[in-house]
Amino acid sequence: MAIAVWKEYYYHKSKPMKSIKLFIYSLSISFLLLSCSKDLGNYDYHDVNTLRITGLREGDHNSNRIYDLPFKDTLKLAPTITGSLSGTDLSNVTFRWKVDGEELSTTNSLEYVADKEYGKLNADLAVTDTKTGIVTSYSFFINVINPYKLGYYVLSKRQNGESVLYCKSTISQRDQLEEVTIPNISLGSNPITIDGNREYGNSSTDYYNRLVLGMKTAPFPVMMIDSREFLPTLLYNKESYVGDKDDFVLSPQDVVTDRYQDVIYMVNNGKLHILQKGAISLPTLGSDQLDYQISKGGMSGGTYYSPYLFSFYDSKNKMIRALDNGINSGALFTYVNVHDDITKSNLYKDQEHVVSQLADIEGGAKFVYLMKNANKLFAYSVSYNDDLKPTAFGKIAESTVPGNGIIRSASYDSDANYWYLATDKVIYNASYLGLEFQPFITLPASAAGYITKYEMNQGKLMIVTFDPNYSGEKKSSVYIYDLNNMSLEISMPHVVEEAVDIHIGI
């Protein structure tokens, strides 16, 4: 109406004053009528009962709400539901839980057993207020994982020689060592080694184990395993050899994993081979005039210097052998030079090899060797210059074997540069600069048997013992210490057959 009046004024603006007055009057009436028109809207407001779901994993997206669930374990969720008006009164609330599209529960709680498959499963909870029909939802993932992805691993040997692998999972509800099998793969017999490294995925909290197993007699005597689904990623047998397969017999005596590369060092028929990308190399120093032999534990390698340098104790010629790849040749892990002129054998004549390791000491590469003669211990080192050429070999220190004089196991920590020795029930340590061994950990007096293996990793110490007087087959026991407070966390007497080797991958 106001628009119509304006048009009237526009087209008759030359009319007398009476028309103008009429226009103003009509305009006023129009605005009055508009402002006084009847409002037919409903302004009878009511508060809505808003439901809130708490007590579950939070995050702006369900990718932040992931529940890792080991296979065969049970996920139990029981959220708290509160209403802005009803409080904790759930008499007018219904529930619906779904996992992988299947409705599993219509109560306030969910119990899901991971017994179908691995992987991430979509899941959600729908909470409905039956008075208003309003649905409040919570979506998330259930990530079903292999329970042996992380844990304490023990490789054992049954009385008939059969290999058996155990794991005490650190992500499962089951607090015990369990036998681990690999689908369609036999572990054979006469096990010798389990070793491994931590591998990372997309973040510092997304990690798993790259494990390496070695057996003397098996369809695949050496294998590399991805612990996420516990499936082999590399399998080595006679067909993996790059040389003449007809004359090659694969029966490893020792297997060591490189800490930084996907490389395995293997002793087979006393010779050093490099295993990489599914292939077994020709023996290192194939033309060695001394026809060297390496015994179990005689290799010294597995650090970031190892692509260029290697050393081993030649048990046949009773010599320390220092090798390199020629540095400028560009052929990593291909050791072509040997430096017997540096590692003079007359310095350690009549001494037997205990343990050795390639280390980084004071910013430089060194091979350190611990030797023994009767009750005496001697430490030696092979020093290198900046061009990674050996420059000197000499004695560092000497002392006597601690405790009862019987060395059950020995190792060198290349991170802290400490020697470690185990006697029957005590582990001792000493700085590489000296051999002043001090007690580090003492097993309880009631511990069964004597120490045969130990390993330290991620703030934990794992020890296995062997009790030859135990009447049952499971003669080995497992003890786990927390190194942060030097306390015994787990004691598992007589839980596995004779333990051959162990690995911490937590």
Legacy VTK file of the C-alpha trace (Angstrom):
# vtk DataFile Version 3.0
C-alpha trace
ASCII
DATASET POLYDATA
POINTS 506 float
0.000 0.000 0.000
2.853 2.346 0.783
4.337 1.699 -2.662
1.066 2.508 -4.351
0.817 5.842 -2.521
4.390 6.717 -3.524
3.548 6.126 -7.169
0.537 8.410 -6.767
2.778 11.150 -5.407
5.430 10.656 -8.084
3.091 11.003 -11.007
1.067 13.887 -9.518
3.730 15.950 -7.791
2.439 19.039 -9.585
-1.055 18.801 -8.028
-2.294 21.269 -5.376
-1.361 21.063 -1.652
-4.505 19.106 -0.913
-3.136 16.129 -2.785
0.118 16.355 -0.835
-1.725 16.344 2.488
-3.769 13.391 1.315
-0.535 11.559 0.465
1.006 12.143 3.895
-2.166 11.056 5.627
-2.415 7.879 3.581
1.288 7.053 4.198
0.833 7.379 7.966
-2.207 5.110 7.944
-0.253 2.505 5.927
2.636 2.314 8.412
0.164 2.166 11.299
-1.690 -0.750 9.736
1.549 -2.608 9.038
2.872 -2.220 12.573
-0.405 -3.257 14.182
-1.067 -6.407 12.090
-1.843 -9.488 14.183
1.180 -11.822 14.996
-0.010 -15.408 14.578
3.358 -17.058 15.588
3.674 -19.476 18.576
6.128 -18.207 21.176
5.462 -20.919 23.790
9.161 -22.102 24.084
10.306 -25.336 25.861
13.862 -26.473 26.782
15.062 -29.633 24.944
16.724 -32.430 26.921
20.252 -32.468 25.434
22.089 -35.760 25.950
25.840 -35.895 26.566
28.060 -38.980 26.135
31.204 -39.090 28.296
33.636 -41.712 29.557
34.810 -42.675 26.070
37.847 -41.680 24.023
37.523 -38.045 22.988
38.376 -36.245 19.740
36.799 -34.121 17.031
36.726 -37.011 14.588
36.440 -40.776 14.865
40.012 -41.050 13.558
40.996 -39.699 16.988
38.790 -42.319 18.646
40.647 -45.545 17.915
40.539 -48.470 20.337
43.403 -50.943 19.765
42.121 -54.420 20.553
44.363 -57.502 20.455
42.872 -60.467 18.610
40.789 -62.707 20.904
40.613 -59.996 23.581
37.386 -58.197 24.590
36.713 -54.469 24.386
34.378 -53.291 27.143
32.817 -49.818 26.893
30.329 -48.360 29.377
29.876 -44.614 28.793
28.116 -42.187 31.105
24.958 -40.586 29.649
23.635 -37.369 31.172
20.781 -35.134 30.054
20.598 -31.384 30.460
17.102 -31.845 31.962
16.889 -35.537 32.894
20.313 -35.802 34.539
21.225 -39.475 34.963
17.639 -40.685 34.541
17.777 -43.023 31.539
14.153 -44.211 31.654
13.376 -42.422 28.373
16.639 -43.282 26.609
17.399 -46.155 24.231
20.783 -47.409 22.982
22.070 -49.004 19.798
25.699 -50.146 19.335
26.975 -51.199 15.912
30.354 -52.680 14.931
31.185 -53.203 11.268
27.507 -52.633 10.411
26.219 -55.277 12.819
23.993 -54.331 15.761
25.544 -55.866 18.883
23.937 -54.238 21.898
20.883 -52.234 22.928
22.086 -51.507 26.458
24.310 -48.830 27.916
27.414 -51.036 27.510
29.290 -52.871 24.764
31.407 -56.009 24.977
33.095 -56.808 21.670
35.212 -59.938 21.238
37.862 -59.646 18.510
37.543 -63.121 17.009
36.825 -62.459 13.327
39.505 -60.448 11.539
42.325 -57.917 11.855
42.055 -54.262 10.893
40.002 -51.157 11.627
36.285 -51.663 12.074
33.785 -48.796 11.959
31.676 -48.601 15.110
29.136 -46.224 16.601
26.765 -45.669 19.489
23.353 -44.050 18.962
21.518 -42.741 22.048
17.874 -41.753 21.438
15.608 -39.619 23.639
12.246 -41.340 23.076
10.273 -38.250 24.142
11.732 -35.998 21.458
13.123 -38.528 18.991
16.466 -36.694 19.029
19.461 -38.995 18.456
22.916 -38.302 19.924
25.686 -40.372 18.357
29.318 -41.292 19.021
31.396 -42.861 16.241
34.778 -44.586 16.650
37.094 -47.303 15.314
37.959 -50.686 16.788
41.443 -51.572 15.531
41.891 -55.329 15.881
45.609 -56.047 16.093
47.908 -58.992 16.514
48.514 -59.417 20.270
52.139 -60.366 19.604
52.919 -57.102 17.825
54.707 -55.926 20.980
56.026 -58.055 23.787
58.771 -60.200 25.301
59.865 -62.961 22.923
61.542 -66.268 23.772
62.882 -68.746 21.206
63.115 -72.193 22.783
64.036 -75.745 21.884
62.003 -78.793 22.817
63.697 -82.006 23.866
63.334 -83.377 20.339
65.071 -80.266 18.953
61.881 -78.656 17.637
61.857 -74.838 17.578
59.102 -73.076 19.478
58.487 -69.337 19.788
56.770 -67.675 22.757
55.611 -64.136 23.423
54.343 -62.376 26.502
52.261 -59.640 24.892
52.431 -56.138 26.347
49.192 -55.060 24.620
46.985 -58.019 25.505
44.950 -58.719 28.611
46.529 -62.164 28.861
49.429 -61.959 31.303
51.379 -65.034 30.270
53.818 -66.419 27.726
51.955 -67.919 24.768
53.179 -69.965 21.858
53.252 -68.029 18.583
52.846 -69.786 15.267
53.361 -68.418 11.759
50.642 -69.475 9.281
51.847 -72.226 6.912
55.490 -71.783 8.012
57.426 -74.308 10.094
60.131 -73.069 12.452
61.989 -76.333 11.990
64.476 -77.490 14.597
67.685 -76.506 16.358
66.869 -72.810 16.823
69.797 -70.413 17.262
68.675 -66.762 17.246
65.869 -64.290 17.670
66.732 -60.653 17.122
64.923 -57.527 16.035
64.486 -53.789 15.710
61.725 -51.301 16.329
60.107 -49.953 13.156
57.963 -46.803 13.022
54.809 -46.054 11.051
53.216 -42.619 10.845
54.144 -41.365 14.320
56.349 -41.958 17.339
53.545 -43.989 18.932
52.906 -46.073 15.815
55.565 -48.752 15.917
56.041 -52.487 15.641
58.833 -55.079 15.591
60.919 -56.300 12.707
61.991 -59.703 13.991
64.604 -62.062 12.627
64.635 -65.793 13.416
67.477 -68.200 12.733
67.261 -71.999 12.809
69.832 -74.597 11.775
67.251 -76.869 10.156
64.062 -75.432 8.686
62.326 -74.874 5.324
63.476 -71.272 5.712
66.418 -71.222 8.134
66.404 -67.412 8.264
63.279 -65.265 8.162
62.339 -61.646 8.769
58.910 -61.077 10.318
56.634 -58.048 10.528
55.055 -58.289 13.986
51.891 -56.370 13.036
50.298 -59.519 11.638
53.215 -61.823 12.434
53.831 -62.687 8.815
57.219 -63.114 7.102
58.429 -60.283 4.901
61.641 -62.042 3.838
62.281 -65.784 3.710
65.752 -67.195 3.099
66.572 -70.716 1.967
69.036 -72.381 -0.371
67.353 -70.786 -3.386
68.216 -67.317 -2.010
71.945 -67.904 -2.525
73.473 -65.854 -5.361
76.225 -68.415 -6.005
76.195 -72.053 -7.056
73.109 -73.452 -5.358
73.998 -77.091 -6.041
76.973 -77.011 -3.664
75.434 -74.659 -1.107
74.101 -76.066 2.170
72.230 -73.544 4.320
72.557 -74.434 8.005
73.372 -71.220 9.926
75.501 -71.210 13.054
74.781 -67.563 13.924
72.439 -64.797 12.771
72.711 -61.129 13.789
70.430 -58.253 12.762
71.741 -54.830 11.781
70.284 -52.187 14.097
69.931 -49.576 11.347
69.533 -51.442 8.035
67.355 -54.251 6.656
70.477 -56.381 6.642
71.251 -59.686 8.346
74.738 -61.030 9.106
74.878 -64.805 8.967
77.593 -67.341 9.714
77.123 -70.431 7.560
79.721 -73.190 7.428
81.955 -70.851 9.429
81.844 -68.079 6.785
80.272 -64.613 6.888
77.379 -63.937 4.500
75.303 -60.779 4.080
71.551 -61.286 3.686
69.777 -58.387 2.026
66.559 -57.959 0.004
65.958 -61.699 -0.129
69.430 -62.629 -1.386
72.304 -64.424 0.372
75.698 -63.080 -0.682
78.796 -65.048 -1.518
80.996 -65.696 1.531
83.057 -62.706 2.643
86.802 -63.123 2.017
86.177 -66.101 -0.210
89.871 -66.165 -1.070
91.150 -65.937 2.494
94.381 -67.922 2.642
93.840 -68.683 6.328
90.425 -70.235 5.629
88.834 -68.455 8.609
86.089 -69.914 10.798
83.593 -67.928 12.890
81.911 -69.565 15.881
78.574 -68.484 17.390
78.940 -65.075 19.022
82.126 -64.299 17.116
80.704 -61.528 14.879
81.204 -57.873 15.812
78.855 -55.595 13.897
75.339 -54.331 13.467
75.760 -50.558 13.939
75.715 -47.580 11.557
79.421 -48.141 10.767
78.711 -51.687 9.601
78.183 -50.871 5.896
81.901 -49.980 5.854
83.533 -51.966 8.671
83.287 -55.435 10.109
85.286 -57.606 12.465
85.107 -61.138 13.797
87.077 -63.559 15.898
88.605 -66.256 13.731
88.247 -69.331 15.957
90.323 -71.532 13.643
93.385 -69.255 13.578
92.666 -67.672 16.988
92.863 -64.170 15.516
90.875 -60.950 15.558
90.166 -60.051 11.926
89.321 -56.438 10.968
87.731 -55.827 7.544
86.519 -52.874 5.490
84.808 -52.339 2.152
87.514 -50.200 0.623
85.458 -47.097 1.598
85.661 -45.492 -1.843
84.487 -48.593 -3.672
80.848 -47.684 -2.975
79.952 -51.337 -2.427
78.381 -51.310 1.035
78.620 -54.493 3.114
81.163 -55.890 0.649
84.287 -56.312 2.749
87.351 -56.700 0.546
90.228 -55.548 2.782
91.525 -57.380 5.840
94.018 -55.830 8.259
95.817 -58.675 9.994
98.896 -56.450 10.274
97.001 -54.261 12.769
95.348 -56.905 14.954
98.546 -58.653 15.994
97.646 -62.036 17.439
100.714 -62.238 19.709
99.081 -59.688 22.071
96.295 -62.122 23.022
97.981 -65.460 22.547
96.353 -68.300 24.523
93.272 -66.145 25.245
89.745 -67.151 24.234
87.122 -64.840 22.815
84.288 -63.821 25.181
82.376 -61.039 23.396
83.042 -58.197 20.937
81.200 -55.281 19.352
81.569 -52.403 16.917
81.078 -49.203 18.931
81.169 -45.435 18.655
83.515 -44.200 21.362
84.448 -40.543 21.746
83.105 -39.773 18.283
85.002 -42.495 16.488
84.610 -46.107 15.403
86.199 -48.821 17.506
85.929 -52.558 17.707
86.123 -53.665 21.320
87.016 -57.220 22.335
86.798 -58.984 25.669
89.134 -61.966 25.950
89.735 -64.487 28.732
92.517 -66.726 29.985
91.632 -68.891 32.983
90.220 -66.423 35.548
91.703 -63.341 33.860
89.849 -60.894 31.593
91.460 -58.622 28.988
89.850 -55.805 26.990
91.231 -54.694 23.594
90.220 -52.173 20.946
90.815 -51.632 17.227
90.911 -47.866 16.569
90.072 -46.105 13.293
90.866 -42.689 11.813
88.389 -40.290 10.188
88.759 -42.152 6.900
87.641 -45.347 8.651
91.019 -47.008 8.319
92.377 -49.020 11.249
95.294 -47.255 12.916
95.999 -49.097 16.159
95.226 -52.169 18.202
95.941 -52.421 21.890
94.922 -53.500 25.350
92.528 -51.251 27.281
92.385 -52.982 30.667
92.494 -56.293 32.493
90.901 -57.805 35.596
89.536 -61.057 36.951
86.205 -62.726 36.266
83.727 -61.546 38.936
81.626 -63.763 41.192
82.151 -67.494 40.985
84.402 -67.164 37.939
81.964 -68.843 35.509
80.727 -66.597 32.668
77.265 -67.730 31.597
76.596 -64.883 29.141
78.285 -61.643 28.051
77.468 -58.524 26.012
78.612 -55.011 25.196
76.226 -52.030 25.291
77.340 -49.860 22.354
75.083 -46.993 23.461
76.405 -46.635 27.013
79.769 -48.313 26.263
79.560 -50.811 29.114
80.558 -54.439 29.384
78.071 -56.851 30.960
78.757 -60.335 32.315
76.367 -62.851 33.853
77.398 -65.517 36.320
74.929 -68.019 37.829
72.511 -65.491 39.345
74.245 -62.093 39.061
74.755 -59.682 36.146
77.809 -57.427 36.506
78.796 -54.342 34.505
81.915 -52.238 33.959
82.941 -49.250 31.841
84.822 -50.036 28.632
87.777 -48.023 29.993
88.234 -50.500 32.798
87.114 -53.914 33.849
86.114 -53.099 37.419
82.952 -55.173 37.372
80.249 -54.333 39.905
76.979 -56.181 40.636
74.195 -54.770 38.463
71.243 -57.113 39.065
71.000 -60.121 41.377
68.246 -62.677 40.881
66.347 -63.841 43.974
68.001 -66.751 45.746
64.891 -68.804 44.943
65.305 -68.288 41.177
65.453 -71.627 39.413
68.669 -72.616 37.648
71.385 -70.306 36.319
71.345 -67.370 33.884
71.756 -68.309 30.228
70.551 -65.158 28.420
69.629 -61.553 29.202
68.706 -58.464 27.213
68.132 -54.797 28.041
65.855 -52.549 25.963
63.335 -49.741 26.505
64.082 -49.538 30.237
63.489 -53.259 30.806
65.806 -56.163 31.553
64.759 -59.677 30.594
66.614 -62.657 32.033
66.140 -66.361 31.307
67.557 -69.189 33.361
68.005 -72.903 32.772
67.377 -75.489 35.463
68.877 -78.848 34.431
67.577 -80.522 37.594
63.916 -79.739 36.865
62.007 -82.924 36.085
59.614 -81.348 33.581
60.351 -80.284 30.010
60.017 -76.558 30.724
63.385 -76.076 32.334
63.734 -72.352 31.563
62.332 -69.493 33.653
61.796 -65.825 32.748
62.366 -62.751 34.944
61.643 -59.157 33.914
63.052 -56.112 35.714
62.177 -52.427 35.509
65.544 -50.685 35.143
64.110 -47.333 36.239
63.845 -48.550 39.816
65.810 -51.821 39.494
62.824 -53.828 40.691
61.652 -57.300 39.706
58.322 -56.870 37.892
57.522 -60.350 36.601
58.668 -63.777 37.735
57.666 -66.809 35.630
59.368 -70.008 36.816
59.532 -72.984 34.459
57.420 -71.532 31.644
59.322 -72.550 28.485
61.512 -75.338 27.208
65.260 -74.654 27.004
65.502 -70.977 26.028
67.967 -70.423 23.177
67.555 -66.685 22.697
65.323 -63.764 23.725
64.266 -60.344 22.470
62.515 -57.350 24.052
60.180 -55.618 21.610
57.767 -53.641 23.767
LINES 1 507
506 0 1 2 3 4 5 6 7 8 9 10 11 12 13 14 15 16 17 18 19 20 21 22 23 24 25 26 27 28 29 30 31 32 33 34 35 36 37 38 39 40 41 42 43 44 45 46 47 48 49 50 51 52 53 54 55 56 57 58 59 60 61 62 63 64 65 66 67 68 69 70 71 72 73 74 75 76 77 78 79 80 81 82 83 84 85 86 87 88 89 90 91 92 93 94 95 96 97 98 99 100 101 102 103 104 105 106 107 108 109 110 111 112 113 114 115 116 117 118 119 120 121 122 123 124 125 126 127 128 129 130 131 132 133 134 135 136 137 138 139 140 141 142 143 144 145 146 147 148 149 150 151 152 153 154 155 156 157 158 159 160 161 162 163 164 165 166 167 168 169 170 171 172 173 174 175 176 177 178 179 180 181 182 183 184 185 186 187 188 189 190 191 192 193 194 195 196 197 198 199 200 201 202 203 204 205 206 207 208 209 210 211 212 213 214 215 216 217 218 219 220 221 222 223 224 225 226 227 228 229 230 231 232 233 234 235 236 237 238 239 240 241 242 243 244 245 246 247 248 249 250 251 252 253 254 255 256 257 258 259 260 261 262 263 264 265 266 267 268 269 270 271 272 273 274 275 276 277 278 279 280 281 282 283 284 285 286 287 288 289 290 291 292 293 294 295 296 297 298 299 300 301 302 303 304 305 306 307 308 309 310 311 312 313 314 315 316 317 318 319 320 321 322 323 324 325 326 327 328 329 330 331 332 333 334 335 336 337 338 339 340 341 342 343 344 345 346 347 348 349 350 351 352 353 354 355 356 357 358 359 360 361 362 363 364 365 366 367 368 369 370 371 372 373 374 375 376 377 378 379 380 381 382 383 384 385 386 387 388 389 390 391 392 393 394 395 396 397 398 399 400 401 402 403 404 405 406 407 408 409 410 411 412 413 414 415 416 417 418 419 420 421 422 423 424 425 426 427 428 429 430 431 432 433 434 435 436 437 438 439 440 441 442 443 444 445 446 447 448 449 450 451 452 453 454 455 456 457 458 459 460 461 462 463 464 465 466 467 468 469 470 471 472 473 474 475 476 477 478 479 480 481 482 483 484 485 486 487 488 489 490 491 492 493 494 495 496 497 498 499 500 501 502 503 504 505
